[in-house]
Amino acid sequence: MKIKPKEPSIPQEKHETIRQEIIFVLTERTLSAREISAEAGISEKEVVDHLGHIRIAVRKSRERLKIIPAECKKCGFRFKKRERLNKPGKCPICRSQQIQEPLFSIS
């Protein structure tokens, strides 16, 4: 039995960069890093890296990256002063790991 070699896959043609695509998605609705990664087809870690750059780029166009901070589902602690854009590991008050992800939008 002969095995046929697979034909090379042709990538989809994109006219926007990943950051432009993320900016477009965030101007329409509020999403978490996980939801953005599903929309853009990249990992959550890459999304967080891109959001750092988008935060700076959007400032120049007089828009703003709005961040709804992460919140502990157990005690309700909100991570208001947190500068990092990724989800915290655990709550500093109750040590629970049940934390709602931060949400992002552009306005």
Secondary structure, 3 states (H helix, E strand, C coil): CCCCCCCCCCCCCCCCCHHHHHHHHHHHCCEEHHHHHHHHCCCHHHHHHHHHHHHHHHHHCCCCEEEECCEECCCCCECCCCCCCCCCCCCCCCCCCCEECCEEEEC
